[in-house]
Amino acid sequence: MDQQHDQGAHGAQGGHGGHDGPQPEPSIWSLAAGICAVLLGAVLLWWTRDRANDFASPLLGATIVATAFAVFGWLYEDGRLRRRLRALGLASGVTRFTQVVTLAVAEGQLAAARGADGVIAELDHSDSALRGRAGFQDLRVIVSAAATGPSQVLVETTWSDREHLATYEETRKTILDVIGRHPDEVVPGSVQVFDMEVVRDTKEVSLKFGLGAIATILGGIVVGGFMVGAGLTVFQEDGQATGGGGAPAAPVSIPLVATDNKFNKSTIEAPPNADFSITWENKGQIPHNLHFYDKKGGKTLADGAGSSDVIVTGGKSQTLTFKTPAVGNYYFQCDLHPDQMNGTFVVKEGAGAAAATGAAPNASSAAVVATDNKYDKTSLSLPANSDVTVSLQNKGLIKHNIHFYDKKGGKTLADGAGKDDTFVDAGKSETLTFKTPGAGKYYFQCDLHPDQMSGTLTVT
């Protein structure tokens, strides 16, 4: 038996007005939330990979605010529609009423009933008049076509309450009036009318901000993060392969010693626009500090680079790390003894190349950069029986350390040189100071990733 089910797309009517009810429509807020989620994922990954960038943190904050605003707008729009649906009697849990009319179409008259002027066609189009009535919600016309004999037709109208249904039945523009205009098509005596209360209704009328919306936002964050992550990885690898546009592949690191009241160097050199690290030790008896300025009596060269409130007591050391400025002559001093302890900070091309590569056999310092999971160099060279410094900068996303041994799987080379519990967080740095042993070959590794991150220390 062939069955046809026609349902008009009707909105709810509420109160006593004659306006159309709310229809589930695409919301601009869902699109905005999805776009903001993708941007948030992208910026979040960028921020974790390049926190030092001046634009990363402000852009992350802006995208968080934009995403929160879009989600709030989505929730507000959803709540507004829910309230409107409840006011119109469409919300889940509200009792509704329906009128069911059944009739039989005479054998041989089904085609005519479905025609432009037939009873089925007129019933199907009667929603135009019904939509103007208060309390009307839905119209359904169901046809069970029979090969022989009469065909059965069921017409169902749904109303928000009993009063509106009763008011409708008192008019002369009901479903029964439509049927009465087609006596040739309808079997006499076949029309039956049932007024019923809807006990259980699985039709979901109200909109939901549920798991689908949450999955959309989280999916956008993940997809955006992977997209930008892939791009950052490509650009990072390209920059490493080409030397990063002329900048040193590793930070420049040099040692400095302070005594009472003197620095052992009156000139410090470094290349321009480089990650510069200087480790200095106070071998005096009184406190000192190291402060870099753009000129004598001028402004601090870089935030945190030897601020005047950072005082190092006797026997202690400090490591300052900052980005060097453009080529030029600058100034450094001990703020506690500026007349005796000062010097010139010379920024020029080619300065510090030996320290950056760790290749100078007599250099007393070396710099190592860790990424996930790799050191930027697998060999270091330091002088024998000397006080040396090794700086480790972690440019990866996970923790690393550098630990010096007398051999692979052997004993720690010197107390304090990369202890097992000394791990450097992402974006942080550490400086190890120790006395090298006699000439020979030694070993270093990351204790968290010993199979991927290791190298040879040559002491000459």
N, C-alpha and C positions, 0 to 999 in steps of 0.2 A: 504494500500500500504506500503510495507516494504521499509524503507529508511536506507541507510548506510552512515555514515559520517566519513571519514578518513582524519586526519590532521597530517602532519609531524611536528616534533619538530625542527624547523629551526631557526637559528640565523640570524641576519641582516648582510648585507655586506655594506661596505661604501667605498667611494673614488673609486679607481681603483684597489684595491688589491683583492686577491682571498682567503682571510682568512675567517674563520667562525666568525660570530658575537657573542656578549656576550649572555650567557644563564643565566637566574635567577638561581643561585646556593646557597646552604646553606652557610651562612657566619659564620666564627669562631667568629666574633665580636659580633654577637647576642648571642651566647652561653656564651662568656666571660662576656657580660653585664648582662645576667641573673644570672650567678654565683656570680658576684660582688654585684649585687643588693641583693641577699639572704644574703651574708656575711655582707653587710652594715646594713641591717635590724637587724641581730643578734647582731652585735657589738654595734649598736646604743642603743638597749635595754639594753645590758650589761652595757654600759657606764652610762645610766640614773639610773641604779640600784646600781652601784658600782663605783662612780666617784673617790673614794679615791684610787682605785687600780692603781698601777704604770703603768700597761700595757694597761689599758682601753683607755686612751686618745690617746697615740701614735698609737694603733691599729685602733681606729676610724679614725684618720687622714689618715692612710695608706689605709684603705678601701674606704674612700671618694675619694682619689686620684686615686685609681685603678678603681673605678666605673666611675669616670669622664673620665679617659683615655679610658676605654672600650666603653663608649657612644660616645666619640669623634671619636674613630676608626670606629665605626659603621656608624656614620654620614659621615665620610670621604669616606668610602667605597661606601656608597649609592650615594654620590655626584659624585664620580669618575665614577660609572656605568651610572649615569644619563648623564654626559658629553659625555661619549662614545656613548650612545644611540642617543643623539642629533647629534653627529658627523656622525653617520651612518644613520640618517634619521628615527630613530625609536621612537623618543620622541613624546609625545602627542602634537597635534596641527600641525604636519608636514604633508603636502599634499602628499598622496601616490596614486599610479595608479595600476590598476588591469586589467588583461586580462581574460575574461570568455569565455570558449569554451564549447558548448553544442553538444551532439551527441546522437544517438539512437543505442542501441544494438539490433540486429535482434532477433525476437522471437526464443527461443530455444537455443540461443547462450550465454546466461548470465553466465552459469556455465563455459563455455570455456573461456569467457572474464575474469572471476575471477581466472582462473587457472594460473599456474606458467608462461605460455607463452602468456596469454591473454592480451587484450588491457588494461583492468582495472588494472591488476597487473603491467603492464609495466608503466602505468601512475603513479601509486602509488609509484613506485620505481625510477621515473625519477628525484626525488629531488637530487639524488647523482650527476647528471650532472649539475642541476640548481644551486646547492649550490656553485659551483665554479665560478658562474657568478656575476660580480659586480652589486650591486643594488637589487639582489634577496632577498626577505624577507620571503615569505610563499607560500606553496602549499596546496590546499585542493581538494579532489576528493569526490564528492557526487553522490551516486547511488540511483535512484528510481526504485526499481525492480517491474515489472508488472507481474501479474499472467498470463495474455494473451496479446499478441501483443508485440511491442518493449519496452525495458526498457530505461529510460532516464538517461544520465550521464552528470554531470556538473563538469568541471575542472576549478579551479581558481588559478591563480598565481598572487602574489602581488609584486610590485616593488617600490623602494624608490622614483623614479622620471620618467618622461616621456622619457628622453633620454636613460636611461638604458633599458626601455621596448622596445623602438624602435631598439636599438642595438640588443637585444635578438631576435626580430622578423626577423632581417636580416640574422640570422644564419640558418643552416639546422638541428639544434638540438632542434626544438620546439615541443610543444605539438601536433601541426598539423602533424609533421613528424612521431611522435609515432603512431597517429591514422591511418596515411596512410599505415602503415605496417600491418594493420589488416583488409583488405577489406572484408573478409568472415564474420567478426563479426559485422562490422559497417554498418548500413543501408545507402545505397548510397543517397547523397544529404541531409543527416540529420545534417551535421556538420555546425555549425554557430560560428562565432568569434565576440566578442565585446571587444573593448578597452575602459576602463572607468576610470574616476577620482573618487577617494573615497571622497565623500562629508562629510559624518559623519562616524566616526569610534569609536566604543565603546570598542574596544579591548585595554586593558591596557598593554602596553609593558614595560614601565619603572617601576622600583621598587620604593616603598614608605617607608620612615621612618615616620610612622604616629601614629595613636592612638594605633595600635596593639603593636608597640615597647614600647610606653610609658606605656601601661597597663602591659606589661611584666616586666618592671623595677619596677614599683610601686607594682605590685603583688609580685615580689621577695622580696622587702623590707618588706612588710606586713607579708608574709609567714615566712621569716626568723626571723622577730621580734617575732611572736607568738611562733615559735619553741623554740627559746632560752628563751623567757619569761616563757613558761611552765617549761623548765628545771630549770631556776633560782628559780622559785616558789617552785618546788619540793625540790631542795637542801636547799633553805632557811628554809622551814618548817622542813626538816630533821635536819638541824643544830640547830634550836630552840628546837626541841624535845630532842636532845642529849646533849644540853648544849654548842654547838659550839666547841667541841673538848677541853673543859676545860677552855675556856676563859669566863670572866664574861658576863652574858646575858645583862647587862646594864652598861653604863659608870660609872666609879668611880668618885665621886665628893666630894671634901672637901673644907671647908672655910679657909681663912687666913686673918689676919688683920695686917696692917702696921701702925705704929705710928712714931713719930720723935725721934730717928732714930732706929727703932726696929721692927722686926717681932714677932708676938706672938707665933710662933713655930720655933724651931731650927732644927726640923726633920719632914720631910713629907714622908709618906709611900704610896706606890701604888703597885699593882700586875704587873707582867711582861706582855708585849704584850696585853695591855688592852687600851680601849678608856678612857683616863684620862682627867678629867675636874677639874680645881681648880679655885674657885672664891675668889678673895681677894679684900679687901676694904682698901682704904687709909683714916684712921681716923686722920692722922696728918695734919699739916698746910702747909707743903711743898711737892713738887712732889716726887714721888717714882716710881719704876718699879719692876717687878719680871722677872728674866731671869734664865732659866735652862741651865746648861752646863754639858758636859760629865765628866768634872773635873774642879777644880779651875784653872782659866786662860786658859781653854781649848776651845773646839768648842761648838757652840750652840747645845743643845741636839736634838731639833726638829725645823724645820722651823716655824717661827711664834710663838714659845712658849716663850713669854716674850722678844721680840727683844729689843735691847737697845734704839731704837727710839720710843718705846711705853711707854710714860710717863703718869702716872695717877696723876692728881692734887688732892688736899685735898678734902675729902668728896665724891669722885668718887670711882667707883669699876670697875673691869675688870675680864673677864672670859677667861682663857686659856684652849684650848682643843687640845690634841695631843695623839699620840700612844706611850705608854711607851716602853722603850727598854728592853733588857734582864735583868735577875737578876744581881744586883750589886749596888754599892754606887756611887751616882752622886752628883751634887752640884747645889745650887741656891743662888742668891744674888740680891740685888738692885744695879744696875750699877752706881747709883748716890752716894751711900754710901756703897761701897763693904766691908769696914773694919768693920762696925758696923752691917750691915744687911745682913746676910748670913746663910746658913745652909746646911744640908745633905739631899739629895733626895734618899731615900732608896727604891729600887725596889726588892720586895721579894714575894714569893708565899703566898697567903692567906691574903695579906694586903688589907685593904679597903673593906672587904666582907660586913660589916654592912652597910657601906654607899651605896654599890651597890644594896643591897636588900631593903634598907629603913626600915629595921626591928628593928634597935636599938632605943628604945623608947626615949633615951636622946640625940640622934644625932641631931645636929642643921642644917643638910642639907639632901637633898634627890635628887635622880636622876630618871628621867622618860624618857623612850624612846617611841616615837610615830611611828607607822606604819600605813598603810591604811587598815582599820580604827580601830586602837586598841592601847591602852596603854599597856606597858609591865607589869604593876602592877595596881591593882584596889584599893590598900590601901596604905596610907602613915602614918607614925607616927613621930610627932615632939614635942619638949618640949613647954610648955605653957609660955606665956609672954617672948618670946626670939626672938632675931634677927636670922632669919633662911634664908637659900637659897635653892631654888629648881631649878634644871637645867632640861630643856626639850631639847632633841635631836630628830629632825625629820628625821627618816630613811625611810619615805614613799616617794611617788612621788607627793603628793599634800600637800597643806598647812594645818597646825594644830596649835592649841594653847593649853594652860592650864590655866584655870580660876578657882580661889578659891572663893567659896560662903559660907555664913553662913549656908545655907541649899539649897536643890534642888529648883531651881526657886526663890531663895532668893536674898539677896544683896551681893555685892562684899565684900569679907572678909576683905580686907585691900586695901587702895589706892595703885595703881601700881601693884597689884598682879594679873597679867593676864588680862589686860584690853581687852575689846571687839575688839579693833583695833590692838592688838598685835598678829600678826600671823607669824608663823615661816615657811619659805620656805623649800622645800625639800633639805636635806643635811645640813641644818643650825641648830644652837642651840640658846637657850635663857636661861638666868638665872634670876630668880625672887628673889628679896630680900625684906622681909617684917617682921613685928613683929607679932608673933602669939597672938591670944586672950587667954582667960582662957581655962581651961580644958574642953573638950567636943568633940562631933562628928560634923564634918563639911563636905563639899562637894567640889569636883572639877570635871571639864569636859572640853572637847574641844567644843568651842562655834559653830564650824562649823559642828560637828558630835556628838551632845549631847546624842543621843540615843545609839550610839555604844561605845563612849569613855567617861567614867566617873568613879568615884571612891570615896572613903571615906577618909577624913583626920582626924586622931585621934590625938588630942592634950592632952598631959598628963603633 
